[in-house]
Amino acid sequence: MADPTPVIDDLRAESDELDQLVAGLSPARWALPTPAPGWTVAHQIAHLAWTDRSALLAVTDADAFRALVEKALAAPGSFVDEGAEEGAVLPPAELLAAWRGGRGALDRALRDAPAGTRFPWYGPPMSAASMATARLMETWAHGLDIADALGVVRPPTDRLRHVARLGVRTRDFAFGVHGLTPPAEEFRVELTAPSGQVWAYGDERAAQRVTGPALDFCLLVTQRAHRGDLALTATGPDADRWLDIAQAFAGPPGTGRPPKGTGR
């Protein structure tokens, strides 16, 4: 069983970096719109806080988490937005404190979880490492939305290796959620990390391949950029189709982002 400590450490670092970006914002800047329709900076942080609380319940109180799942099933199209709305109306200092407290409690719970434990989730059960990976992916992706609203650029780091790996592992899910049969053959994925390393996944002899910058691949699988704006190359028809539908997050197919220059 893989040690979850490295990804939990990276989740903490990713969260702390985003915290530094929002901690000193004026109330007016907390209210700035982000690329997600109807969501302000406050909504983005509120969503992260809400999901951290959900994850904490999954790790510490399975019965309470099952109640959340029942609520989600009763209103599948609105429960995520409702969670963000509830937090977004709080004063910024209160919202920030709630996010800090929730993510700190989740950090401790994941570190204290017995090795091999799997926790319930909205999809398949998750290990501590998988839970931390999913939280890091969301924190990074929603942090991009916030940075976009604030007009700043967050330099990529090699923490993206967790997002990239998740993007590769969710290939079959992406096909399935679109009603498509996943390809039977393995793909080779070769990505250049921010540090210059090459992260490789799959059989090096595979005929179908995806290559390019790791940042671009992570932007694609979190649907934070349009494929046409990214330097990714697909070899093979199924690999090419994958780049049109890839998503590393749970739930129904995302709408993605329009190409640059076409508006939001």
N, C-alpha and C positions, 0 to 999 in steps of 0.2 A: 504494500500500500504506500503510495507516494506521500512524502512529508508535505503537509499543506502550509508549513511555515513560510516558505518563500513567497507564495502568492498572497498570503495574508499580510506579510510585510509590505508587498508591493501595493496591495489595496490600501493599506494605511498611508503609504507615501502619496498615492494618487489622490486620496481624499484630502490629505493635508495640503497638497499643492492647490487643489481647487478651493479649499477653505481660505487660503491666503488671497485668492483672487476676489472672493466675495466679501471677506470680513470687513473691509473698510468702506463698502459701498454706501452711498447715501440712499435714503428711501426712494428717491426718484429713479435711481439706477437699478434698484431691486425690481422696479416696475417696468423696466425696458422689455419690449417684446423680443422673443427669440425665434429662431426658424421654425419651431413647432407651433402650428397655428393655435392661437389663443393662449399660449403659455408665455409667461414672463420669466425673468430670472428667478423670481420667488417661486413660481410653479416648478421650475426645474429642481431647485433645492428641496422643495416640499415633496416632490416625487421621490427623490433619493432618500429622504428621511422616512417616507411612508414605506418604501420597499425595504429599507434596512429594518424597520420594525416588523414587517412581515417575515423577513428572513430570521430575525431574532426569535419570533414565535415558533417558526418551523424548527429551530434548533433547540429551543428550551421548553416548548409547550405545544405538543402535537395536536391536542384536542382544540386548543384555541386557534391554531392555524387552520384546522379543518373547518372551523366556523367561517374563517375568512374565505376559504375556497367555496363554500356554499354561497356566500354573498356574491362572489365573483361569478359563479355559474348563474345566479339569478339575474345579474345585470352585466353580461359579458362586454357590452359596448361602452359602459360608463364607469365601472368601478375604479379604473386607474385614474381617470380624469377627476373623479370625486375625491380621491385621496390627495391629489395635487391641489385641488381647489380648497380643501379644508386647511391645508398648511399655508397656502399662499396668502390667506387673509390675515395671518398672524403678523404682529410687528416684526420687522426683520431680525431684531436682536433675539426675540423669542424663537423664531423659526431657526435661526442659526444655532442657538443653544440646544434645541430639540434634535437637530441633525447631528450635532457633535455628540450628544449623549447617546443617541441611538446607535450611531456607528461605533462608538467606543464599547458599548455593551455587546454588540455583535462581534467585534474584534475579540473580546475576551471569551465569549461563548465558543467561537470557532477554535480558538487556541486550546480551550479546555475540553473540547469534545473528545471522547474516547476514539482511538484509532479504529478506522473501519466503519464508523457510524454513518448511516445514510439517513437523510432528513427528508420529510415530505416537501413537495413543492407543487406549483401549478402544473408542471409537467411531470416527468419521471423523477423519482427520488434522487437527491444529490448528496455527494460526499462533502466534507468540509472544504476540500480543495476546489471542487466544482462550484460550491456556493460562493466562495471568495472570488473565483474567476468571473462568475456572472455579475457579482457586485462591482468588480473592477471594470468590466466591460461597460456597464451602465454608467458608472461614475465618470469614466473617460468620455463616453459618448455625450452624456448630458453636459459635461464640462465643456465640450466643444461648442454646444449650443449657447452656453453662457458666454464663452469667449467671443463667439460671433456677435452676440448682442452688444458686448462691451467694446468691440472693435480691437481686440487684442489677439495675438497668436500664441498658443501654448506650444513650445517646442516639443516634438515627439521624443519619447524615451524608449529604452528597451523593455520597459514594462509592457509594451505592446505585444510581447511574445505570448502573453496569456490570451489576449484578444485574438491574435492570429490563430493560435491553436484552436480556440473555441470556434472560430470561423471555419476552419477546416473540418472540425468534428461535426459541425452542424450541416454539412453538405446535404446529406440525405433528408434531413428535416426540411430544408429549404425546398427540395423537390416535392416532398410529400405535402407540405402546406399549400402548394400550388396545384395539388391534384395530379402530380406527375410521378411516374415510377422512377425511383432513383436509379442511376446507372449501375450496372453490375460491376463494372471495372473500376479499379482504383485510379485516382488521379495523382500526378506528381505536382506538388506546389513548392515553388522556390521563391522566397521573399528576401529582399535585402533590408536588414534591420537599420534603425537610425544609427547604430554604432558602426555599420558597415559589414557586420556578420551576415552570413546567408543562413536563413532558417529554412530547412527542407523537410517536407512531409510526403509520405507515400513512396512507392517503389520507384527508384530512379530509372527503371526501364519502362515505366508507364508511357503509353502513346499519347494520352491526353494530359495536358499540362497547363498550369497557370504560373506566370512569372511576373515579377515587378516589385516595386517598393512595398515593404511591410505596412507603412503608413497608409498607402493607397488601398491595400487589401482590407485593412481594418476600417477605413472610411467606408468601403463598399459594404462589408458584412454588417456594419451597424447602420447602414443606409444614411450616412451623413454626407455623401457626395454622389453625384450621378456618375455612372460608369464612363460616360463620354468625357468626363473631366479628369480621369485617372489614367496613370501609365501602367495599366495591367494588360498582359497579353495572354490570350487563351489559344491553345492548340487542340483542335478536336471539337466536334459539334456539341457534345455534352458539356465539356468544360466551358465552351462559349455560352451555352444556355445557362449554366450555373451563375456566371457573372451577371446575368440579367436578373436573377431572382434571389441571390444569396442574402441570407439574414441570419445573424447569430443570436437573435433575441427570440423569446417565446412569443406565442400569440399568432394571430392571423397575419397574412402577408402585409408588409408595410407598403406605404405608398412611395417611399423613397423621396429623393430631392430632385428638383428639375435641373437641367443643365445650367451652368452659369450663364447669366445674361438673359434668362427667360423669366426672371422674377421668382418670388417664393409662393 
